[in-house]
Amino acid sequence: MSLHARKIDGVPGETARVARAAFPKGSLAMRVRDELGELFSDADFAGLYPRRGKPAWSPGRLALVSVMQFAEGLSDRQAADAVRGRLDWKYLLGLELADPGFDHSVLTEFRDRLITGDAGVDLLDRVLEAAVEHGLLKAGGRARTDSTIVLSAARQINGLVRLGETLRAALNSVAAHEPEWLAGWVLPDWFDRYAIRFEDIRLPKGKTKQTELVEQIGADGLNLLMALNGPDAPPSLLLLDRVRTLRQMWIQQYFVDDGQVRRRDLKDRPPGAERLVTPYDTDARGSVKRGTFWDGYKVRLTETCEPDSPNLITHVATTDSTVQDVRLVVPIHAHLAERDLLPGLHLVDAGYATAREVVTARRNHKVDLVGPILASTSWQAKDGGFSQADFAIDWENRQVTCPNGITTTSWWEDRSQEGAAVVRARFPTAACRPCKTREQCTRSNNRSDMGRRITLRPQAEYEVIQQARVQEGTQWWKEQYARRAGVEGTISQGVRCFGLRRCRYHGLAKARLQHQLTATAMNFQRLNAWWSETPRAGTRTSHLAALRPAG
């Protein structure tokens, strides 16, 4: 396929006449065309196509079709049928009434091109640019961010089934590419053991028999890998994705002990960020949040929240499920800064708001990152002892004074176990040992080193923590932070109307594109609601809560 860029010269007259007669009040597709004009041009996608080959269907129109497909929850076939048969879609795309459209497989190829060129985010950015041009979006206001879990498109499996399915998938892949070689090598009992899905067979109940089956699967997988590395095996088989997954899974799960294949103990397996959870989606990772276990990813949505303009999603980030929310604050601000869409006030929950991120946001982007700072987790704070808040810090003279008036004798800059910059200070043992309130300060039983040690964040971060904890108790802060709750409605809309919480496709790259298209489609819906003057939904109140007396 090659690109022959064409400019769409408005909506054909007959298409406009018939569409307006059929939709006298307009529709989502027609309003997008009327208000925003030609959003995507073919020239925007020139880098995704070669210079020679059969002319491709207009990528500018395919981009609109892809967004509308997610806006209405359509499959590829349904979207292609809508292009051929729906008047409002022909109006949006600027097509003649008799235009035959395209085969539905073109959408799959177009998504692959978007993934290869990392161009999915460009669709969202173009809609935001159009909103800025029409005065519906501006920088310097308020924004809020939240995340939700995303389930992998692959079925969830674990333990014994995961191992059996990994070997079964590898065998099927080898059988599809080199059936004669596998037929001449495979053992007869493997057909009974790996012919059908492991969850469909009767697995042993006892722990001993389950362990025996796990080790049998491990030995069979190792034999297959050895055979594939043998001189008689076709070299191409080692490059198969399923075979690579088998090798990686076996390295993570098994080891050889005196010629016997054993499964690794849980503590000897890789951490969750590296551990495979299914052979059918090798980018997915297992995670847990407040008792909810899932295999897949996490998505973070950032949206504006101004009363006099539509709430538009300005950033979407998809990662595997083990990535902490706090690691996304800097990339979100960097992305918005590049597009001149930085908010003045960014409302987040405790997963994003750390002292370091607050200081970094103010220093680099002049953004006020507002969220609850987690309380101290030290035993002193929990048991009523002397916590850091009870000590006086003299940053200029590099000293710390305890509640009893004792000052530190040493002060040095260091790094924490995670590599973060910290300041460490130590009180003299001679002063701490006879102190009557020592049990409220330290539990050290080392007679030669009974002085309190205190670890501080750098001054800017320390002062942010102290200031934030004071402000969190004020009515002003509570009223300001209450605006963050609206992002829960955005997550709900994404889940209920757009399938945000379940992947359509396998792999992180495809999940990321799905969420970029979903965010763009949600912006279409929100702009449509704004243009049609549809009021925003109010906060839902149960019948019982509505009976609560005022005050």
C-alpha positions in Angstrom: 0.0 0.0 0.0 1.2 3.5 -0.8 -0.2 6.9 0.1 -1.5 9.3 -2.5 -2.5 12.3 -0.4 -5.8 13.8 -1.3 -7.6 16.8 0.2 -11.2 16.4 1.1 -13.1 19.2 -0.5 -16.0 19.5 2.0 -19.1 17.4 2.1 -20.7 16.6 -1.3 -23.9 18.5 -1.9 -26.2 15.5 -2.3 -24.7 13.8 0.8 -25.3 16.9 2.9 -28.9 17.4 1.6 -29.9 13.8 2.3 -28.1 13.6 5.6 -29.7 16.8 6.9 -33.1 15.5 5.9 -32.6 12.2 7.6 -31.1 13.9 10.8 -32.8 17.2 11.2 -31.4 17.6 14.7 -28.0 16.4 13.8 -25.9 13.5 15.2 -22.5 13.0 16.8 -20.8 12.4 13.5 -22.4 15.4 11.8 -21.7 17.8 14.7 -18.0 16.8 14.7 -17.8 17.6 11.0 -19.8 20.9 11.3 -17.9 22.2 14.4 -14.3 20.9 13.8 -14.2 20.6 10.0 -11.7 18.2 8.5 -9.9 16.9 11.5 -7.3 14.6 9.9 -5.7 15.0 6.5 -3.9 12.3 4.5 -0.7 14.3 4.7 -0.7 13.8 8.5 0.0 10.1 7.9 2.5 10.3 5.1 5.3 8.8 7.2 3.3 5.6 7.8 3.1 4.5 4.1 5.7 3.6 1.5 6.1 5.7 -1.7 5.2 2.9 -4.0 2.5 0.3 -4.2 -1.3 0.1 -4.6 -3.0 3.3 -3.5 -4.3 3.1 0.1 -7.8 4.2 1.2 -7.6 7.7 2.7 -5.8 7.4 6.1 -7.4 10.7 7.2 -10.8 9.2 6.8 -9.6 5.9 8.4 -8.6 7.9 11.4 -12.1 9.3 11.8 -13.6 5.8 11.2 -11.3 4.3 13.9 -12.3 7.0 16.5 -16.0 6.7 15.6 -15.7 2.9 15.9 -14.7 3.2 19.5 -17.2 6.0 20.1 -20.0 3.6 19.2 -18.5 0.3 20.3 -18.4 -1.2 16.8 -16.4 -4.2 15.4 -14.3 -3.8 12.3 -17.1 -5.3 10.1 -19.7 -3.0 11.7 -17.6 0.1 11.2 -17.0 -0.8 7.5 -20.7 -1.4 7.1 -21.4 2.0 8.7 -19.1 3.7 6.2 -21.1 2.1 3.3 -24.6 2.5 4.7 -24.9 5.3 7.2 -25.7 8.8 6.0 -24.2 10.6 9.0 -20.9 8.7 8.6 -20.7 9.6 4.9 -21.4 13.2 6.0 -18.5 13.1 8.5 -16.1 11.5 6.0 -17.2 13.7 3.0 -18.1 10.7 0.9 -20.5 10.5 -2.1 -23.7 8.6 -1.4 -22.7 5.8 -3.8 -19.2 5.4 -2.3 -18.6 1.7 -1.6 -16.2 2.2 1.3 -13.6 -0.4 2.0 -13.1 -4.0 3.3 -13.1 -4.3 7.1 -9.6 -5.7 7.1 -8.2 -2.3 6.1 -8.9 -1.1 9.7 -6.6 -3.8 11.1 -3.8 -2.8 8.7 -4.3 0.9 9.6 -4.1 0.1 13.4 -0.9 -1.8 12.7 0.6 1.3 10.9 -0.4 3.5 13.8 1.3 1.2 16.3 4.5 0.9 14.1 4.7 4.7 13.8 3.6 5.4 17.4 1.0 7.7 15.9 -2.1 6.8 18.0 -1.4 9.7 20.3 -1.5 12.1 17.3 -5.2 11.5 16.9 -5.9 12.6 20.4 -3.6 15.5 20.1 -5.2 16.7 16.8 -8.7 16.8 18.5 -7.2 18.7 21.4 -5.6 21.2 19.0 -9.0 21.7 17.3 -10.6 22.3 20.7 -7.9 24.9 21.5 -8.5 26.6 18.2 -12.3 26.8 18.9 -11.7 28.2 22.5 -12.9 25.0 24.2 -9.6 24.2 25.8 -6.8 26.2 27.4 -3.7 25.8 29.6 -3.4 27.0 33.1 -6.6 25.7 34.5 -7.4 22.6 36.6 -6.8 19.0 35.7 -7.2 15.7 37.5 -5.8 12.2 37.0 -6.8 8.8 38.1 -6.1 5.2 37.0 -7.9 1.9 36.7 -7.1 -1.7 36.1 -7.2 -3.2 32.6 -7.7 -6.9 32.0 -5.7 -8.7 29.4 -7.5 -10.1 26.4 -6.0 -13.5 27.2 -7.9 -15.6 29.6 -6.6 -15.6 33.1 -4.8 -18.7 34.1 -2.4 -19.5 36.9 -0.1 -22.2 38.4 -0.2 -25.6 36.8 -2.5 -24.5 34.0 -0.1 -21.7 33.0 2.8 -24.1 32.6 0.8 -26.7 30.7 -0.7 -24.0 28.4 2.8 -22.6 27.6 4.1 -25.9 26.5 0.9 -26.7 24.6 1.1 -23.4 22.8 4.7 -24.0 21.8 3.9 -27.5 20.5 1.0 -26.1 18.4 3.2 -23.4 16.9 5.9 -25.9 16.0 3.2 -28.3 14.6 1.9 -25.5 12.4 5.3 -24.6 10.9 7.1 -28.0 10.8 4.6 -30.8 11.2 6.7 -33.5 9.7 9.7 -32.8 12.0 7.5 -32.8 15.1 5.6 -35.9 14.1 8.8 -37.8 13.8 10.1 -36.7 17.2 7.1 -36.1 19.6 6.4 -38.8 22.2 3.1 -40.7 21.9 1.8 -39.8 25.4 2.2 -36.1 24.6 -0.8 -36.2 22.4 -3.0 -37.2 25.4 -1.3 -34.7 27.7 -1.2 -31.6 25.5 -3.9 -32.0 22.8 -6.5 -30.0 24.6 -6.6 -27.0 26.9 -5.3 -27.7 30.4 -8.4 -26.1 32.0 -10.6 -28.6 30.1 -8.9 -31.7 31.5 -9.3 -33.3 34.9 -6.3 -32.2 36.9 -5.1 -34.1 39.9 -6.4 -33.0 43.2 -3.7 -34.0 45.6 -0.7 -31.8 46.2 1.7 -34.6 45.6 0.2 -35.6 42.3 0.0 -31.9 41.2 3.7 -31.5 42.0 4.5 -34.6 39.9 2.6 -33.2 37.0 4.3 -29.9 37.3 7.7 -31.6 37.2 6.6 -33.8 34.3 5.6 -30.7 32.3 8.9 -29.2 33.1 10.8 -32.2 31.9 8.7 -32.4 28.7 9.3 -28.7 28.0 13.1 -29.1 28.6 13.2 -32.0 26.2 11.4 -30.0 23.5 13.8 -27.1 23.9 16.8 -29.5 23.7 15.3 -31.1 20.6 14.8 -27.6 19.0 18.4 -26.8 19.6 19.5 -30.1 18.1 21.3 -30.4 14.7 18.2 -32.0 13.0 15.7 -29.3 14.0 14.9 -26.5 11.5 16.6 -23.4 12.8 13.5 -21.2 12.1 11.6 -23.0 14.9 13.8 -21.2 17.5 12.5 -17.9 16.3 8.8 -18.7 16.8 7.2 -16.4 19.4 5.6 -19.3 21.3 9.0 -21.1 21.5 10.7 -18.0 22.8 7.9 -17.7 25.4 8.4 -21.3 26.4 12.2 -20.7 26.9 11.5 -17.6 29.0 8.8 -19.2 31.1 11.0 -22.3 31.8 13.9 -20.1 32.9 11.6 -18.3 35.3 9.8 -21.3 36.7 12.3 -24.3 36.6 15.8 -25.4 37.4 17.7 -28.6 37.0 18.8 -30.4 40.2 21.1 -33.4 39.7 19.4 -34.2 36.3 15.9 -33.7 37.8 13.7 -30.8 36.6 12.3 -28.9 39.7 10.1 -25.9 40.0 11.6 -22.9 41.6 10.3 -21.7 45.0 8.3 -18.5 44.8 11.1 -16.4 46.3 13.5 -17.6 43.6 11.2 -16.6 40.7 11.6 -13.1 39.1 9.7 -10.1 40.5 6.2 -9.4 39.3 7.4 -6.7 36.8 9.3 -9.4 34.9 7.2 -12.6 35.5 5.1 -14.0 32.7 1.5 -14.7 33.6 0.2 -16.2 30.3 1.8 -17.4 27.1 -0.8 -15.6 25.0 0.0 -12.1 26.1 3.6 -11.8 27.2 3.3 -8.1 28.0 0.6 -8.6 30.6 1.7 -8.8 34.3 -0.1 -9.9 37.4 -0.9 -7.4 40.2 -3.1 -6.7 43.2 -4.8 -3.6 44.5 -6.9 -3.6 47.6 -7.7 -7.2 47.3 -8.4 -7.2 43.6 -6.1 -9.5 41.6 -5.8 -9.2 37.8 -3.5 -10.0 34.9 -3.0 -7.2 32.4 -2.3 -3.4 32.5 -3.2 -0.1 34.1 -4.4 3.0 32.3 -4.3 6.6 33.6 -6.5 9.3 32.3 -5.9 13.1 32.8 -8.7 15.4 32.1 -9.6 19.1 32.5 -12.2 20.1 35.0 -13.4 23.7 34.3 -17.0 24.8 34.9 -17.2 26.9 31.7 -15.8 24.4 29.1 -16.1 20.7 28.3 -14.0 18.3 30.4 -11.6 16.9 27.8 -9.1 14.1 28.3 -5.7 15.6 27.6 -3.4 12.6 28.3 -3.7 8.8 28.5 -1.0 6.5 29.6 -1.0 2.7 29.5 1.6 0.5 31.3 1.8 -3.0 32.6 0.0 -3.5 35.9 3.1 -3.4 38.1 4.0 0.3 37.3 3.3 2.6 40.3 1.1 5.7 39.6 3.8 8.0 41.0 6.1 7.2 38.2 3.7 8.7 35.7 3.6 12.2 37.1 6.7 13.5 35.4 5.8 11.9 32.0 2.3 13.4 32.1 3.6 16.9 32.8 6.3 16.6 30.2 3.7 15.5 27.6 1.3 18.3 28.4 4.2 20.9 28.4 5.1 19.9 24.9 1.6 20.6 23.8 1.1 23.8 25.9 -1.7 22.2 27.9 -0.1 22.2 31.4 -2.7 22.9 34.1 -2.0 25.4 36.9 -3.6 23.0 39.4 -3.3 19.2 39.1 -5.5 17.2 41.4 -4.4 13.6 42.2 -4.8 10.9 44.8 -2.2 9.7 47.3 -0.7 7.3 44.7 0.7 10.3 42.7 1.3 12.9 45.4 4.7 12.5 47.0 6.9 15.4 48.2 9.4 14.8 45.5 6.7 15.0 42.7 5.2 18.1 44.2 8.6 19.9 44.3 9.5 18.7 40.8 6.2 19.8 39.4 6.6 23.3 40.9 10.2 23.7 39.9 10.0 22.3 36.3 6.5 23.3 35.2 5.0 25.7 37.8 2.2 23.2 38.4 0.6 22.8 41.8 0.3 19.1 42.4 -2.4 18.7 45.0 -3.2 15.4 46.7 -3.1 13.9 50.2 0.4 13.3 51.5 0.6 9.9 53.2 1.0 10.1 57.0 4.2 9.0 58.6 4.5 5.2 59.0 7.1 5.2 61.7 6.3 3.4 65.0 6.8 6.6 66.9 4.0 8.3 65.0 1.7 5.3 65.5 2.4 4.7 69.2 2.5 8.3 70.3 6.3 8.6 70.5 8.5 11.4 69.2 8.1 11.4 65.4 10.0 13.7 62.9 7.3 16.4 63.4 8.4 16.8 67.0 12.0 17.7 66.1 13.2 21.1 65.2 15.3 21.2 62.0 17.9 24.0 61.5 18.8 23.6 57.8 21.2 26.5 57.8 23.3 25.2 60.7 22.7 21.5 59.7 21.4 20.5 63.1 18.4 18.7 64.5 17.1 19.4 68.0 14.9 16.8 69.9 12.0 17.7 72.2 14.3 17.6 75.2 16.7 20.2 73.7 19.5 17.8 72.6 21.1 18.6 69.3 22.7 16.2 66.8 26.4 15.8 66.6 26.6 14.6 63.0 24.8 15.4 59.8 25.5 14.0 56.3 23.9 13.6 52.9 23.2 10.1 51.7 21.0 7.9 49.5 18.1 5.7 50.5 17.8 2.1 49.4 15.7 3.2 46.5 18.4 5.8 45.4 16.6 8.9 46.6 18.5 11.8 48.2 18.2 11.9 52.0 19.8 13.7 54.9 20.9 11.6 57.9 21.6 13.0 61.4 22.6 11.3 64.7 22.2 12.3 68.3 25.1 11.6 70.8 24.8 8.3 72.6 25.9 9.9 75.8 22.9 12.1 75.8 20.3 9.6 74.6 21.3 6.7 77.0 20.3 8.3 80.3 17.3 10.1 78.7 14.0 9.4 80.7 11.9 9.5 77.5 14.3 7.4 75.4 11.7 4.6 74.9 9.5 7.1 73.1 12.3 8.0 70.8 14.3 4.8 69.9 14.1 1.1 70.6 17.7 0.3 70.0 19.1 -2.3 72.4 22.7 -1.8 71.4 24.4 -0.4 74.5 27.3 1.1 72.5 25.0 2.9 70.0 21.8 4.0 71.7 21.6 7.5 70.1 18.6 8.3 68.0 19.2 8.4 64.2 16.9 10.5 62.0 16.5 10.4 58.3 15.2 13.5 56.5 14.2 14.3 53.0 15.9 17.3 51.3 14.8 20.6 52.7 12.3 21.5 49.9 10.6 18.1 50.1 10.5 18.1 53.9 8.9 21.6 54.0 6.3 20.5 51.4 5.3 17.5 53.6 4.9 19.6 56.7 3.0 22.3 54.8 0.7 19.8 53.1 -0.2 18.0 56.3 -1.2 21.3 57.9 -3.3 22.4 54.9 -5.1 19.0 54.5 -7.0 19.8 57.7 -8.4 23.1 56.4 -11.8 23.6 54.9 -10.3 25.4 51.9 -8.1 22.4 51.0 -11.0 20.0 51.3 -13.2 22.1 49.0 -10.4 22.4 46.5 -9.6 18.7 46.5 -13.2 17.7 46.3 -13.1 18.6 42.6 -10.8 15.6 42.0 -13.7 13.2 42.7 -15.2 14.0 39.3 -12.5 11.9 37.6 -14.2 8.8 39.0 -17.1 9.6 36.7 -14.7 9.6 33.8 -13.4 6.2 34.7 -17.0 5.0 35.1 -17.9 6.4 31.7 -14.8 4.7 30.1 -15.6 1.4 31.7 -19.4 1.3 31.1 -19.6 2.9 27.6 -16.2 2.3 26.0 -14.9 -1.0 27.4 -11.9 0.7 29.0 -11.2 -2.0 31.5 -10.9 -4.9 29.1 -8.4 -5.2 26.2 -9.6 -5.8 22.7 -6.2 -7.1 21.6 -3.1 -8.8 22.9 0.1 -6.9 23.8 0.9 -3.6 25.5 1.4 -1.7 22.2 -2.1 -2.6 21.1 -3.6 -1.9 24.5 -2.0 1.6 24.4 -3.5 2.3 21.0 -6.9 1.1 22.2 -6.9 3.5 25.1 -5.7 6.4 22.9 -8.6 5.8 20.5 -10.9 5.4 23.5 -9.8 8.7 25.0 -10.3 10.4 21.6 -13.8 8.9 21.3 -14.7 10.0 24.8 -13.6 13.6 23.8 -15.9 13.3 20.7 -18.8 12.4 23.0 -18.1 15.2 25.5 -17.8 17.8 22.7 -21.0 16.6 21.3 -22.7 16.9 24.7 -21.3 20.5 25.0 -22.5 21.5 21.5 -26.0 20.0 22.1 -26.1 21.7 25.5 -26.6 18.4 27.3 -26.2 19.1 31.1 -23.6 17.2 33.0 -24.8 14.4 35.2 -25.0 15.3 38.9 -23.6 13.4 41.8 -25.8 10.4 42.4 -27.5 10.3 45.8 -29.3 7.2 47.2 -32.9 7.5 48.3 -31.8 7.0 51.9 -29.0 9.6 51.8 -31.5 12.1 50.3 -33.4 11.9 53.6 -30.5 13.1 55.7 -31.4 16.3 57.6 -29.6 19.4 56.4 -26.6 20.5 58.6 
